[in-house]
Amino acid sequence: MQLTLEERAMLEGNHGPATQRAMEIVVALGNIYGAESLVPVESVQVAGVSYKNLGEAGLDFLNQWAVDGARARVPTFLNPAGLDLLQWQDLGFSPEFAHKQQQVIDTFVRMGIEATCTCTPYLVGHVPSPNAHLAWAESSAVSFANSVLGARTNREGGPSALASAITGRTANYGLHLEENRKATLRVQIECIVDEISDWAALGHLVGKVARNRIPYFTGLTLPDSHWDHLKALGAAMAASGAVALYHIEGMTPEAQMNDMLASTYEDWTITELENAYEALNQEHSSKDIDIVWLGCPHASVEEIERLARFAKGRSFVPTVWITTSRQARERALEEGYVKSIEDAGGKVVADTCAVVAPISDRFHHMATLSGKGAHYIPSYHNIPTFFGTWEQLEHIMLTGKSPIEAITSGQAK
């Protein structure tokens, strides 16, 4: 591997033990994947933030880096934590867990990392330049950065992303290279893909087939305000498969400018989404739903507004959470959306998400329109989950009942 003089100095310990350890990780990964060089990164997103996932060993690991002088060289921000850092008590989290989670955040902050705690950093000001090299870790953010924003990043692990933050470098392999960004699976869409849940269902279906390949979609039409639809699509593909980049004919940046199909590729036509809706449903009976969860990936202000419009003058039966970034919650608060949702009995929850929060002992049946959430919640928390359309979730929020007819008939409009 070819290293610059500065990179060699980091590796030899001239910038301190923390930087040396970080460069050793970056170089080792580069050697494993056959990278010929490193590349400077514009920004870094670090995953592995929830104390639920880190535990005491993870906290000790982070603390040792901070004690050794680790400091971020480039703008660096965090994935969701295990609770709302301000509302944790009102939301029923324990003081013991909150104390440990705050220690994790404080340790990251000591390293010069922004405590944004969101899986949608592009919605809070961290929009990378086209073709910029990044070291992002959260799967849906990686997909969005590559596909919708035209940046370049592999999916980093927690330690490798932290190492990239400290060195300002990542190994130049995989999706950082032009030749690896072409699609090998062309997906022709011949069915209606309209609501956000449709885009999530489509993503679940394609991710299972594509695995870690790059799909190229034809036949899709996007609404004017489409970021929420695209983040739902990418998040579901990254969850059910390992898709880190996709193209949509004539729409996503690289597909607008170049022929992004590889010289050889597989063709696949999708004519219905009913099977995807059914596959995402773990809740196969008309049981009481005790939590409706929106905001996976983290909700935009527009998604919070939609819930607020529905909530106005109504009263929710189950717990209703919409998870989002701290910045989006503050804006929603200014616009009066938070009050409308809270007046109906719901909560606008910042900094966290249901996947990484300790909720297994509190909720028993969930409903969501997130393909990613419906994929992970049953396995992470052993909570049966109903996946459905916005209209179906409206019914659940007002009755607490899952519409069993929607499960048996598939996609309902």
C-alpha positions as CSV (number, residue, x, y, z in Angstrom):
1,M,0.0,0.0,0.0
2,Q,1.3,3.4,-0.9
3,L,1.2,5.9,2.0
4,T,1.9,9.6,2.0
5,L,4.6,11.0,4.3
6,E,1.8,12.3,6.7
7,E,0.1,8.9,6.7
8,R,3.4,7.1,7.3
9,A,4.1,9.5,10.2
10,M,0.7,8.6,11.7
11,L,1.4,4.9,11.4
12,E,4.9,5.3,13.0
13,G,3.4,7.0,16.1
14,N,4.6,10.6,15.4
15,H,1.0,11.9,16.1
16,G,0.5,10.0,19.3
17,P,-0.7,6.5,20.3
18,A,-4.3,7.0,19.5
19,T,-3.6,8.2,16.0
20,Q,-1.1,5.4,15.5
21,R,-3.7,2.8,16.6
22,A,-6.3,4.3,14.3
23,M,-4.0,4.3,11.3
24,E,-3.1,0.7,12.0
25,I,-6.8,-0.2,11.8
26,V,-7.3,1.8,8.5
27,V,-4.1,0.2,6.9
28,A,-5.0,-3.3,8.1
29,L,-8.5,-3.0,6.5
30,G,-6.9,-1.7,3.3
31,N,-4.6,-4.6,3.1
32,I,-7.4,-7.1,3.7
33,Y,-9.4,-5.6,0.8
34,G,-6.5,-5.1,-1.5
35,A,-6.5,-1.3,-1.5
36,E,-3.5,0.3,-3.1
37,S,-3.8,3.6,-1.2
38,L,-5.8,5.6,1.4
39,V,-8.1,8.4,0.5
40,P,-8.9,11.6,2.5
41,V,-12.5,11.7,3.7
42,E,-14.8,14.7,3.9
43,S,-16.8,13.4,6.9
44,V,-17.4,10.4,9.1
45,Q,-20.4,8.9,10.7
46,V,-19.8,6.6,13.7
47,A,-22.1,3.8,14.6
48,G,-22.1,1.8,17.8
49,V,-23.4,4.6,20.0
50,S,-26.2,2.9,22.1
51,Y,-25.0,1.6,25.4
52,K,-27.5,-1.3,24.8
53,N,-25.1,-2.5,22.1
54,L,-21.8,-1.3,23.5
55,G,-22.0,-2.4,27.1
56,E,-19.3,-1.8,29.6
57,A,-16.6,-3.2,27.4
58,G,-17.5,-0.9,24.5
59,L,-17.5,2.1,26.9
60,D,-14.1,1.2,28.2
61,F,-12.8,0.8,24.6
62,L,-14.0,4.4,23.7
63,N,-12.7,5.8,27.0
64,Q,-9.2,4.5,26.4
65,W,-9.1,6.2,23.0
66,A,-10.1,9.5,24.5
67,V,-7.6,9.1,27.3
68,D,-4.9,8.4,24.7
69,G,-5.6,11.7,23.0
70,A,-7.8,10.6,20.1
71,R,-9.4,13.6,18.3
72,A,-11.4,13.8,15.1
73,R,-9.6,15.4,12.2
74,V,-12.7,15.8,10.0
75,P,-16.4,16.6,10.7
76,T,-17.6,13.5,12.6
77,F,-21.1,12.8,13.9
78,L,-23.0,9.9,15.7
79,N,-25.6,7.3,14.9
80,P,-28.6,7.1,17.2
81,A,-28.1,6.5,20.9
82,G,-30.1,4.2,23.1
83,L,-32.6,6.8,24.4
84,D,-33.7,10.4,24.1
85,L,-31.0,12.3,25.8
86,L,-33.4,14.9,27.2
87,Q,-36.8,13.1,27.6
88,W,-35.5,9.8,28.7
89,Q,-37.3,9.9,32.1
90,D,-40.7,10.8,30.6
91,L,-40.3,8.0,28.1
92,G,-39.7,5.4,30.8
93,F,-36.0,4.7,30.5
94,S,-34.1,3.8,33.7
95,P,-31.7,6.3,35.4
96,E,-29.0,3.6,35.3
97,F,-29.2,3.2,31.6
98,A,-29.4,6.9,31.0
99,H,-26.3,7.5,33.1
100,K,-24.3,4.9,31.1
101,Q,-25.6,6.3,27.8
102,Q,-24.6,9.8,28.7
103,Q,-21.1,8.6,29.6
104,V,-20.8,7.2,26.0
105,I,-21.9,10.5,24.5
106,D,-19.5,12.5,26.7
107,T,-16.6,10.2,25.6
108,F,-17.4,10.8,22.0
109,V,-17.6,14.5,22.6
110,R,-14.2,14.5,24.3
111,M,-12.9,13.2,21.0
112,G,-14.3,16.2,19.1
113,I,-17.3,14.3,17.7
114,E,-20.7,16.0,17.2
115,A,-23.4,14.4,19.3
116,T,-26.0,14.5,16.5
117,C,-27.3,11.0,17.2
118,T,-29.2,10.5,14.0
119,C,-29.2,8.0,11.1
120,T,-30.1,10.8,8.7
121,P,-27.2,13.2,9.0
122,Y,-28.0,14.6,5.5
123,L,-31.2,16.1,7.0
124,V,-29.3,18.0,9.7
125,G,-26.8,19.8,7.5
126,H,-24.2,17.1,6.8
127,V,-24.8,16.9,3.0
128,P,-21.6,15.6,1.3
129,S,-20.3,17.0,-1.9
130,P,-20.9,14.9,-5.1
131,N,-18.1,12.4,-5.5
132,A,-16.8,13.2,-2.0
133,H,-15.2,10.3,-0.1
134,L,-16.8,9.5,3.2
135,A,-16.5,7.0,6.0
136,W,-20.1,6.5,7.1
137,A,-21.3,3.5,9.1
138,E,-25.1,3.3,9.4
139,S,-26.5,1.2,6.5
140,S,-29.3,3.5,5.4
141,A,-27.1,6.6,5.6
142,V,-24.5,4.8,3.5
143,S,-27.1,3.9,0.9
144,F,-28.5,7.5,0.8
145,A,-25.1,9.1,0.5
146,N,-24.0,6.8,-2.3
147,S,-27.2,6.6,-4.2
148,V,-29.1,9.9,-3.8
149,L,-26.3,12.3,-3.0
150,G,-23.6,10.8,-5.3
151,A,-20.9,10.6,-2.6
152,R,-18.7,7.6,-2.1
153,T,-18.5,5.4,1.0
154,N,-18.3,1.8,2.0
155,R,-20.3,0.7,5.0
156,E,-17.8,1.2,7.9
157,G,-17.9,-0.6,11.2
158,G,-17.9,1.3,14.4
159,P,-14.2,1.0,15.1
160,S,-13.2,1.5,11.5
161,A,-15.3,4.7,11.3
162,L,-13.8,6.0,14.5
163,A,-10.3,5.2,13.1
164,S,-11.2,7.2,9.9
165,A,-12.3,10.1,12.0
166,I,-9.0,10.2,13.9
167,T,-6.8,9.8,10.8
168,G,-9.0,11.6,8.3
169,R,-8.5,8.7,5.9
170,T,-10.1,5.5,4.7
171,A,-8.9,2.7,2.5
172,N,-9.5,3.3,-1.2
173,Y,-11.4,0.2,-2.2
174,G,-15.0,-1.0,-2.9
175,L,-17.5,1.8,-3.7
176,H,-14.7,4.5,-3.5
177,L,-13.6,3.2,-6.9
178,E,-15.5,4.2,-10.1
179,E,-15.3,0.7,-11.6
180,N,-17.1,-0.8,-8.6
181,R,-20.2,1.4,-8.8
182,K,-22.0,-0.1,-11.8
183,A,-25.1,-2.2,-11.4
184,T,-25.3,-5.9,-12.0
185,L,-29.0,-6.3,-11.4
186,R,-31.6,-4.4,-13.5
187,V,-35.0,-4.3,-11.9
188,Q,-37.9,-3.4,-14.1
189,I,-40.9,-2.2,-12.0
190,E,-44.4,-3.0,-13.5
191,C,-46.6,-2.3,-10.4
192,I,-47.7,0.7,-8.5
193,V,-45.1,2.1,-6.1
194,D,-46.7,5.0,-4.4
195,E,-46.8,5.3,-0.6
196,I,-43.6,5.3,1.5
197,S,-44.5,1.8,2.7
198,D,-44.6,0.7,-1.0
199,W,-41.0,1.9,-1.4
200,A,-40.0,0.1,1.8
201,A,-41.7,-3.1,0.7
202,L,-40.0,-2.8,-2.7
203,G,-36.7,-2.3,-0.9
204,H,-37.2,-5.4,1.2
205,L,-38.0,-7.5,-1.8
206,V,-35.0,-6.3,-3.9
207,G,-32.6,-6.5,-1.0
208,K,-33.3,-10.2,-0.4
209,V,-32.5,-10.9,-4.1
210,A,-29.7,-8.4,-4.6
211,R,-27.8,-9.1,-1.4
212,N,-24.6,-7.0,-1.8
213,R,-25.1,-6.3,-5.6
214,I,-26.0,-2.9,-7.0
215,P,-29.5,-2.7,-8.5
216,Y,-30.6,-0.4,-11.3
217,F,-34.3,0.4,-11.3
218,T,-36.4,1.3,-14.3
219,G,-40.1,2.1,-14.4
220,L,-40.2,4.1,-11.1
221,T,-41.8,7.6,-10.8
222,L,-40.9,9.8,-7.8
223,P,-43.1,12.4,-6.2
224,D,-41.8,16.0,-6.1
225,S,-40.7,15.6,-2.5
226,H,-39.0,12.3,-2.7
227,W,-36.1,12.1,-0.2
228,D,-38.4,10.3,2.3
229,H,-39.3,7.7,-0.3
230,L,-35.7,7.1,-1.3
231,K,-34.5,6.7,2.2
232,A,-37.2,4.2,2.9
233,L,-36.2,2.2,-0.2
234,G,-32.5,2.3,0.6
235,A,-32.9,1.5,4.3
236,A,-35.0,-1.6,3.5
237,M,-32.6,-2.9,0.9
238,A,-29.7,-2.5,3.3
239,A,-31.6,-4.4,6.0
240,S,-32.9,-7.3,4.0
241,G,-29.7,-7.5,2.0
242,A,-26.5,-5.5,2.0
243,V,-27.2,-3.0,-0.7
244,A,-25.1,0.1,-0.2
245,L,-25.7,1.7,-3.6
246,Y,-28.6,1.7,-6.1
247,H,-29.4,3.6,-9.2
248,I,-32.8,4.8,-10.6
249,E,-32.9,5.4,-14.3
250,G,-32.8,9.1,-15.1
251,M,-33.2,10.1,-11.5
252,T,-30.3,9.4,-9.2
253,P,-27.1,11.4,-9.9
254,E,-24.9,8.8,-11.5
255,A,-27.8,7.4,-13.5
256,Q,-28.6,10.8,-14.9
257,M,-25.1,11.4,-16.2
258,N,-23.7,7.9,-17.1
259,D,-24.6,4.4,-18.2
260,M,-24.4,2.7,-14.8
261,L,-25.1,-0.8,-16.0
262,A,-22.2,-3.2,-16.0
263,S,-21.3,-5.0,-19.2
264,T,-23.1,-8.1,-17.9
265,Y,-26.1,-7.9,-15.6
266,E,-29.2,-9.9,-14.5
267,D,-32.7,-8.8,-15.5
268,W,-35.7,-9.0,-13.1
269,T,-39.2,-7.8,-13.4
270,I,-41.4,-7.0,-10.4
271,T,-45.2,-7.0,-11.0
272,E,-46.6,-6.9,-7.4
273,L,-45.7,-6.0,-3.9
274,E,-48.2,-8.2,-2.0
275,N,-45.6,-10.9,-1.1
276,A,-43.3,-8.2,0.3
277,Y,-46.0,-6.8,2.5
278,E,-46.8,-10.3,3.8
279,A,-43.1,-11.2,4.3
280,L,-42.6,-8.2,6.5
281,N,-45.5,-9.0,8.8
282,Q,-44.6,-10.9,11.9
283,E,-47.9,-10.1,13.5
284,H,-50.4,-12.6,12.1
285,S,-53.4,-12.0,14.2
286,S,-55.7,-9.2,15.2
287,K,-54.0,-8.6,18.5
288,D,-53.7,-5.4,20.4
289,I,-50.9,-3.2,19.2
290,D,-49.2,-1.4,22.1
291,I,-46.8,0.7,20.1
292,V,-46.9,2.3,16.7
293,W,-43.4,3.4,15.6
294,L,-42.7,5.9,12.8
295,G,-39.4,7.4,11.9
296,C,-37.0,4.6,10.7
297,P,-34.8,6.0,9.3
298,H,-35.2,9.2,11.4
299,A,-38.2,11.2,10.3
300,S,-37.9,14.4,8.3
301,V,-39.9,17.5,9.5
302,E,-42.3,16.7,6.7
303,E,-43.0,13.3,8.1
304,I,-43.5,14.8,11.5
305,E,-45.9,17.3,10.0
306,R,-48.0,14.5,8.4
307,L,-48.4,12.8,11.8
308,A,-49.3,16.1,13.4
309,R,-52.0,16.8,10.8
310,F,-53.5,13.4,11.5
311,A,-53.2,13.7,15.3
312,K,-55.0,17.1,15.5
313,G,-58.2,16.7,17.5
314,R,-57.7,12.9,17.9
315,S,-56.6,10.6,20.7
316,F,-54.2,7.7,20.2
317,V,-55.0,4.4,21.9
318,P,-51.5,2.7,21.7
319,T,-48.2,4.4,22.4
320,V,-47.1,6.3,19.3
321,W,-43.5,7.2,18.8
322,I,-42.0,9.1,15.9
323,T,-38.2,9.0,16.2
324,T,-36.1,11.8,14.7
325,S,-33.0,13.9,15.1
326,R,-32.8,16.6,17.8
327,Q,-32.6,19.3,15.2
328,A,-35.8,18.1,13.4
329,R,-37.6,17.9,16.7
330,E,-36.7,21.4,17.6
331,R,-38.0,22.7,14.3
332,A,-41.2,20.6,14.6
333,L,-41.6,22.1,18.1
334,E,-41.4,25.6,16.7
335,E,-44.0,24.8,14.0
336,G,-46.4,23.4,16.6
337,Y,-46.2,19.8,15.3
338,V,-44.9,18.4,18.5
339,K,-47.8,19.9,20.5
340,S,-50.4,18.4,18.1
341,I,-48.8,15.0,18.4
342,E,-48.4,15.1,22.2
343,D,-52.0,16.4,22.7
344,A,-53.1,13.2,21.0
345,G,-51.0,11.1,23.3
346,G,-48.0,10.6,21.0
347,K,-44.3,11.4,21.5
348,V,-41.7,13.0,19.1
349,V,-38.6,11.1,20.3
350,A,-35.1,12.4,19.5
351,D,-31.6,10.9,19.5
352,T,-32.7,7.3,19.4
353,C,-34.7,4.6,17.5
354,A,-36.6,1.5,18.6
355,V,-34.0,-0.8,17.2
356,V,-31.2,0.3,19.5
357,A,-33.3,1.3,22.5
358,P,-34.0,-1.1,25.4
359,I,-37.7,-1.7,24.8
360,S,-38.1,-5.5,24.8
361,D,-39.6,-5.6,28.3
362,R,-42.0,-2.7,27.7
363,F,-43.8,-3.5,24.4
364,H,-45.2,-6.7,23.0
365,H,-46.8,-5.9,19.6
366,M,-45.6,-3.2,17.2
367,A,-46.9,-1.6,14.0
368,T,-44.7,0.3,11.6
369,L,-44.5,1.4,7.9
370,S,-40.7,1.0,8.0
371,G,-39.3,-1.9,6.0
372,K,-36.0,-1.7,8.0
373,G,-37.9,-1.5,11.3
374,A,-40.2,-4.5,10.4
375,H,-37.1,-6.5,9.5
376,Y,-35.1,-5.8,12.6
377,I,-37.6,-5.5,15.5
378,P,-38.7,-9.1,15.6
379,S,-35.1,-10.4,15.7
380,Y,-33.6,-7.7,17.9
381,H,-36.4,-7.5,20.4
382,N,-38.6,-10.6,19.8
383,I,-41.5,-8.2,19.3
384,P,-44.0,-9.4,16.6
385,T,-44.5,-6.5,14.2
386,F,-47.2,-5.4,11.8
387,F,-46.0,-3.7,8.6
388,G,-48.6,-1.8,6.7
389,T,-49.6,1.4,4.9
390,W,-50.1,4.8,6.4
391,E,-53.9,4.3,6.2
392,Q,-53.6,1.1,8.1
393,L,-51.4,2.7,10.8
394,E,-54.0,5.5,11.1
395,H,-56.6,2.8,12.0
396,I,-54.2,1.2,14.5
397,M,-53.4,4.5,16.2
398,L,-57.1,5.2,16.8
399,T,-58.1,1.6,17.8
400,G,-55.0,-0.2,18.9
401,K,-56.0,-3.1,16.7
402,S,-54.0,-4.6,13.7
403,P,-56.3,-5.0,10.7
404,I,-56.1,-8.7,10.2
405,E,-57.7,-8.4,6.7
406,A,-54.7,-6.5,5.6
407,I,-52.3,-9.3,6.6
408,T,-54.3,-12.0,4.7
409,S,-54.8,-9.9,1.6
410,G,-51.4,-8.4,1.3
411,Q,-51.0,-4.8,0.1
412,A,-54.1,-2.7,0.8
413,K,-55.0,0.7,-0.7
